Amino acid sequence: MNAAGIDVSSSKSTVAVLCPFGEVVKLPFDVRHSAEELASLAEQLKSIEGETRVVMEHTGRYYESIAKVLHEAGLYVSAVNPLLIKEYGNNSLRKVKTDKVDAMKIAKYALDNWSELRDYTPMDTIRYDLKTMNRQFQLAIKQKTATANNLIALQEQSFPGIRKLFDSPVRSDGTQKWVDFTHDFWHTDCVRSGSLNAFTERYRKWCKRNRYQFSTEKAAEVYALAKSAVVLVQKTSVTKTLVQEAANQFTAISRSAETYRSEMNKLASQLPEYSIVMEMYGVGESLGAQLMAEIGDVRRFERKQSLVAFAGIDPAPSEWLYPEFCVNSALDVKQSKIFTRRHCNSRPPL
């Protein structure tokens, strides 16, 4: 039994190899993340007499290239939740944390949990691309929220309240009616400078040009709001630049998010579990693709409880009791136990 603990960083990793009873097979040494050095590492580990298992923390994306090379070389590789490594062996008053110490700690963890280690299974191309695209989609959604808030803040200065008059959904190309309207009618004076009939005709042509539904009542609402609105900035070239560039930025990010959403659904539809996931209650094209991206191959979970634990939504054993009497409430542990013994002799029906 040989346990190779690898402490992974961005450009290099530290490797330490131990065998039972703490005997050091190889002192900690560094390996750079190049094809030659990783191949050399695989040969070194395979040359050690006995069975060798490689263990590393499941953090970020840096470990994936190392795990892939070692797995393809025929080694037993296991990627462990970093929380398990962090909580392991904290029986010392001295908190020493270096790459070499961490590599030794991971190797010791592997020896003590030898039978419970799970073999690393690399994702296929579709699942890997789907997961990568989902991460980019999440980033685009965050940026979209930030740019939307920025555009609304500018809009409230030049045309307050106009966004609430439009409720059209986002199109497949990322455009939205209130954003396009803000881009072209970026100030109240763009609307109220003429008569109602003149604006209604301009609005009709604008809807036709941008393929939006025209409504005379909506034109009257917009015109009435423009007449009664109190603006904080004047109709100047500076205001126009600020509002229109913010609208362009929002539309560009929104277009990227919708492109990611569409491509993710196309990739997910190639997976065997697609039809089952899409039949779940409350799951649409967007959420279904995200679930398959983050869960990966569901066959790697032996029980449904394993999937719930992987998602981090499993409750603590005592959370089914009345929450007002849990440890985090004003009552202490003793009071909670007394209440449970007196009033909760049987578990309430779900």
C-alpha positions as CSV (number, residue, x, y, z in Angstrom):
1,M,0.0,0.0,0.0
2,N,1.5,3.3,-1.2
3,A,-0.4,6.6,-0.9
4,A,0.7,9.5,-3.1
5,G,-0.7,12.8,-1.8
6,I,-0.6,15.6,-4.3
7,D,-1.1,19.2,-3.2
8,V,-2.3,21.0,-6.3
9,S,-1.6,24.6,-7.2
10,S,-2.0,26.6,-10.5
11,S,1.3,25.9,-12.2
12,K,3.0,23.1,-10.1
13,S,2.1,20.5,-7.5
14,T,3.8,18.9,-4.6
15,V,3.9,15.1,-4.3
16,A,4.6,13.0,-1.3
17,V,4.5,9.2,-1.1
18,L,3.9,7.3,2.1
19,C,3.3,3.7,3.1
20,P,1.6,2.4,6.3
21,F,2.9,3.4,9.7
22,G,4.1,6.7,8.3
23,E,7.1,5.3,6.4
24,V,8.2,7.8,3.8
25,V,8.6,6.3,0.3
26,K,9.4,9.6,-1.4
27,L,10.1,12.9,0.2
28,P,7.9,15.8,-1.0
29,F,9.0,17.1,-4.4
30,D,7.5,19.5,-6.9
31,V,6.2,18.7,-10.4
32,R,5.3,21.2,-13.0
33,H,2.1,20.9,-15.0
34,S,3.7,20.0,-18.3
35,A,3.1,16.9,-20.4
36,E,6.7,15.7,-19.9
37,E,6.8,16.1,-16.1
38,L,3.4,14.6,-15.5
39,A,4.3,11.6,-17.7
40,S,7.5,11.2,-15.7
41,L,5.5,11.4,-12.4
42,A,3.3,8.6,-13.7
43,E,6.3,6.4,-14.4
44,Q,7.8,7.1,-11.0
45,L,4.6,6.2,-9.2
46,K,4.1,3.0,-11.3
47,S,7.6,1.9,-10.6
48,I,7.0,1.8,-6.8
49,E,6.6,-1.8,-5.5
50,G,3.0,-2.6,-4.4
51,E,-0.3,-0.9,-5.0
52,T,-0.2,2.9,-5.3
53,R,-3.2,5.2,-5.0
54,V,-3.0,8.8,-5.9
55,V,-5.1,11.3,-3.9
56,M,-5.7,15.0,-4.4
57,E,-8.2,17.6,-3.4
58,H,-11.2,18.3,-5.6
59,T,-10.7,22.0,-5.9
60,G,-11.1,24.3,-8.9
61,R,-10.0,23.0,-12.3
62,Y,-6.3,22.7,-11.7
63,Y,-6.4,19.1,-10.5
64,E,-8.2,17.8,-13.6
65,S,-5.2,17.8,-16.0
66,I,-3.1,15.9,-13.4
67,A,-5.9,13.4,-12.6
68,K,-6.5,12.8,-16.3
69,V,-2.8,12.1,-17.1
70,L,-2.4,9.8,-14.1
71,H,-5.7,8.0,-14.7
72,E,-4.8,7.3,-18.4
73,A,-1.4,6.0,-17.3
74,G,-3.3,3.2,-15.3
75,L,-3.0,4.6,-11.8
76,Y,-5.7,4.6,-9.2
77,V,-6.6,8.3,-8.8
78,S,-9.1,9.7,-6.3
79,A,-10.2,13.3,-6.0
80,V,-11.4,14.1,-2.4
81,N,-13.5,16.8,-1.0
82,P,-11.1,19.4,0.4
83,L,-13.3,19.7,3.6
84,L,-12.5,16.1,4.5
85,I,-8.7,16.9,4.2
86,K,-9.1,20.1,6.2
87,E,-10.8,18.3,9.1
88,Y,-8.4,15.4,9.0
89,G,-5.7,15.1,11.6
90,N,-6.3,18.4,13.4
91,N,-4.7,17.1,16.6
92,S,-1.8,19.4,16.8
93,L,-1.5,22.8,18.5
94,R,0.9,24.0,15.8
95,K,-0.8,25.0,12.6
96,V,1.9,24.6,10.0
97,K,0.7,25.0,6.4
98,T,3.1,24.5,3.5
99,D,2.8,22.6,0.2
100,K,5.0,19.8,1.6
101,V,3.1,19.5,4.8
102,D,-0.2,19.5,2.9
103,A,1.0,16.8,0.5
104,M,2.1,14.6,3.5
105,K,-1.3,15.2,5.1
106,I,-3.2,14.1,2.0
107,A,-1.1,11.0,1.8
108,K,-1.8,10.1,5.4
109,Y,-5.5,10.7,4.8
110,A,-5.3,8.2,1.9
111,L,-3.7,5.5,4.0
112,D,-6.3,5.9,6.8
113,N,-9.2,5.9,4.4
114,W,-7.8,3.4,1.9
115,S,-11.0,1.3,1.5
116,E,-13.3,4.3,1.1
117,L,-11.4,6.1,-1.7
118,R,-13.4,6.5,-4.9
119,D,-11.7,6.0,-8.3
120,Y,-11.6,9.2,-10.4
121,T,-13.6,9.0,-13.6
122,P,-12.9,11.7,-16.1
123,M,-15.9,13.3,-17.8
124,D,-16.5,12.6,-21.5
125,T,-16.3,15.5,-24.0
126,I,-19.9,16.4,-23.9
127,R,-20.2,16.6,-20.1
128,Y,-16.9,18.5,-19.9
129,D,-18.0,21.1,-22.5
130,L,-21.4,21.4,-20.8
131,K,-19.9,22.1,-17.4
132,T,-17.4,24.6,-18.9
133,M,-20.2,26.4,-20.8
134,N,-22.4,26.5,-17.6
135,R,-19.6,28.2,-15.7
136,Q,-19.4,30.9,-18.5
137,F,-23.2,31.1,-18.5
138,Q,-23.2,31.8,-14.7
139,L,-20.6,34.5,-15.2
140,A,-22.6,36.1,-17.9
141,I,-25.7,36.1,-15.7
142,K,-23.8,37.9,-13.0
143,Q,-22.5,40.5,-15.4
144,K,-26.0,40.9,-16.9
145,T,-27.4,41.7,-13.5
146,A,-24.7,44.2,-12.8
147,T,-25.1,46.0,-16.2
148,A,-28.9,46.0,-15.8
149,N,-28.7,47.7,-12.4
150,N,-26.3,50.2,-13.9
151,L,-28.6,50.9,-16.8
152,I,-31.6,51.3,-14.5
153,A,-29.7,53.8,-12.3
154,L,-28.9,55.9,-15.4
155,Q,-32.4,55.6,-16.7
156,E,-33.9,56.8,-13.5
157,Q,-32.0,60.0,-14.0
158,S,-33.0,60.7,-17.6
159,F,-36.4,58.9,-17.9
160,P,-37.6,57.7,-14.5
161,G,-40.2,55.0,-14.4
162,I,-40.1,54.1,-18.1
163,R,-38.9,50.5,-17.4
164,K,-42.0,49.6,-15.5
165,L,-44.2,50.2,-18.6
166,F,-42.6,47.4,-20.6
167,D,-42.8,43.7,-19.6
168,S,-41.8,41.9,-22.8
169,P,-39.6,38.8,-22.2
170,V,-36.0,38.5,-23.4
171,R,-35.7,37.4,-27.0
172,S,-33.5,34.6,-28.2
173,D,-31.0,37.1,-29.5
174,G,-30.8,38.8,-26.1
175,T,-32.7,41.9,-26.9
176,Q,-35.4,43.3,-24.7
177,K,-38.1,46.0,-25.5
178,W,-37.4,48.3,-22.5
179,V,-33.6,48.3,-23.3
180,D,-34.1,49.0,-27.0
181,F,-36.6,51.8,-26.2
182,T,-34.2,53.3,-23.7
183,H,-31.4,53.3,-26.3
184,D,-33.5,55.2,-28.8
185,F,-35.6,57.4,-26.4
186,W,-32.9,58.0,-23.8
187,H,-34.4,61.2,-22.4
188,T,-37.9,62.4,-21.6
189,D,-37.4,65.3,-24.0
190,C,-37.1,62.7,-26.8
191,V,-40.8,61.9,-26.2
192,R,-42.4,65.1,-24.9
193,S,-40.8,67.6,-27.2
194,G,-43.6,67.1,-29.7
195,S,-47.3,66.3,-29.6
196,L,-48.9,63.0,-28.7
197,N,-49.8,62.2,-32.3
198,A,-46.3,62.9,-33.4
199,F,-44.8,60.6,-30.8
200,T,-47.4,57.9,-31.5
201,E,-46.4,57.8,-35.1
202,R,-42.7,57.7,-34.2
203,Y,-43.4,54.9,-31.7
204,R,-45.4,52.9,-34.4
205,K,-42.5,53.2,-36.8
206,W,-40.0,52.2,-34.1
207,C,-42.0,49.1,-33.2
208,K,-42.2,48.1,-36.8
209,R,-38.5,48.6,-37.3
210,N,-37.6,46.6,-34.2
211,R,-40.4,44.0,-34.7
212,Y,-42.3,44.8,-31.5
213,Q,-46.0,44.8,-31.1
214,F,-47.5,48.3,-31.4
215,S,-50.2,49.7,-29.1
216,T,-51.8,53.1,-29.2
217,E,-52.5,52.8,-25.4
218,K,-48.9,52.1,-24.7
219,A,-47.8,55.1,-26.7
220,A,-50.2,57.3,-24.6
221,E,-48.9,55.9,-21.3
222,V,-45.3,56.6,-22.3
223,Y,-46.1,60.1,-23.4
224,A,-48.1,60.8,-20.2
225,L,-45.1,59.6,-18.1
226,A,-42.7,61.7,-20.0
227,K,-44.9,64.8,-19.5
228,S,-45.1,64.3,-15.7
229,A,-41.6,62.9,-15.1
230,V,-39.0,64.9,-13.1
231,V,-35.6,64.3,-14.6
232,L,-32.3,64.9,-12.8
233,V,-30.1,65.4,-15.9
234,Q,-30.4,67.6,-19.0
235,K,-30.7,66.4,-22.5
236,T,-27.0,66.6,-23.5
237,S,-24.5,64.6,-25.5
238,V,-23.0,63.3,-22.3
239,T,-26.3,61.9,-21.1
240,K,-26.9,60.3,-24.4
241,T,-23.5,58.6,-24.4
242,L,-23.9,57.3,-20.9
243,V,-27.4,55.8,-21.4
244,Q,-26.8,54.4,-24.9
245,E,-23.5,52.8,-24.1
246,A,-25.0,51.2,-21.0
247,A,-27.8,49.9,-23.1
248,N,-25.4,48.5,-25.7
249,Q,-23.3,46.8,-22.9
250,F,-26.4,45.2,-21.4
251,T,-27.6,44.0,-24.8
252,A,-24.2,42.5,-25.6
253,I,-24.0,40.6,-22.4
254,S,-27.6,39.5,-22.6
255,R,-26.9,38.2,-26.1
256,S,-24.0,36.1,-24.8
257,A,-26.1,34.7,-22.0
258,E,-28.8,33.6,-24.4
259,T,-26.3,32.1,-26.7
260,Y,-24.8,30.1,-23.8
261,R,-28.3,29.0,-22.8
262,S,-29.2,27.8,-26.3
263,E,-25.9,25.9,-26.8
264,M,-26.1,24.3,-23.3
265,N,-29.5,22.9,-24.2
266,K,-28.2,21.5,-27.4
267,L,-25.3,19.8,-25.6
268,A,-27.6,18.5,-22.8
269,S,-30.0,17.0,-25.3
270,Q,-27.2,14.6,-26.4
271,L,-27.0,13.0,-23.0
272,P,-29.0,9.9,-22.1
273,E,-30.7,11.4,-19.0
274,Y,-32.0,14.5,-20.9
275,S,-35.6,13.3,-21.3
276,I,-35.8,12.2,-17.7
277,V,-34.5,15.5,-16.3
278,M,-36.7,17.5,-18.6
279,E,-39.8,15.7,-17.3
280,M,-39.1,16.8,-13.7
281,Y,-41.6,19.3,-12.3
282,G,-40.3,22.9,-12.5
283,V,-37.4,22.0,-14.8
284,G,-37.1,23.9,-18.1
285,E,-34.5,24.1,-20.8
286,S,-32.2,26.4,-18.8
287,L,-32.4,24.7,-15.4
288,G,-32.3,21.2,-16.8
289,A,-29.0,21.8,-18.7
290,Q,-27.5,23.4,-15.6
291,L,-28.5,20.4,-13.4
292,M,-26.8,18.0,-15.9
293,A,-23.8,20.2,-16.1
294,E,-23.1,20.4,-12.4
295,I,-24.2,16.8,-11.4
296,G,-22.3,15.1,-14.2
297,D,-22.8,11.4,-14.7
298,V,-25.4,10.5,-12.2
299,R,-24.4,6.9,-12.3
300,R,-21.4,7.6,-10.1
301,F,-23.8,8.1,-7.2
302,E,-24.7,4.7,-5.6
303,R,-27.7,6.0,-3.7
304,K,-30.1,8.9,-3.9
305,Q,-28.8,10.2,-0.6
306,S,-25.4,10.5,-2.1
307,L,-26.7,12.9,-4.8
308,V,-28.5,14.9,-2.1
309,A,-25.3,15.1,-0.1
310,F,-23.3,16.1,-3.2
311,A,-25.8,19.0,-3.7
312,G,-25.3,20.1,-0.1
313,I,-29.1,20.2,0.7
314,D,-29.3,17.3,3.1
315,P,-30.5,18.4,6.5
316,A,-28.7,17.7,9.8
317,P,-30.1,14.7,11.6
318,S,-32.0,16.9,14.2
319,E,-33.3,19.5,11.8
320,W,-36.7,17.8,11.4
321,L,-37.5,18.9,15.0
322,Y,-39.1,22.2,15.7
323,P,-36.5,24.8,14.5
324,E,-37.3,27.2,17.3
325,F,-35.7,24.7,19.7
326,C,-32.5,24.0,17.7
327,V,-29.1,24.7,19.1
328,N,-28.7,27.9,17.2
329,S,-31.8,29.4,18.9
330,A,-32.0,31.2,22.2
331,L,-32.4,27.9,24.1
332,D,-29.3,26.0,24.9
333,V,-28.6,22.3,24.2
334,K,-30.0,21.1,27.5
335,Q,-33.3,22.9,27.1
336,S,-33.6,21.5,23.6
337,K,-33.1,17.9,24.8
338,I,-35.7,18.3,27.6
339,F,-38.3,19.7,25.2
340,T,-37.6,16.9,22.7
341,R,-37.9,14.2,25.4
342,R,-41.2,15.6,26.6
343,H,-43.0,16.7,23.4
344,C,-41.3,14.9,20.5
345,N,-41.4,11.2,21.5
346,S,-42.3,10.3,18.0
347,R,-41.3,11.8,14.7
348,P,-44.0,14.0,13.2
349,P,-45.5,12.8,9.9
350,L,-44.0,14.3,6.7
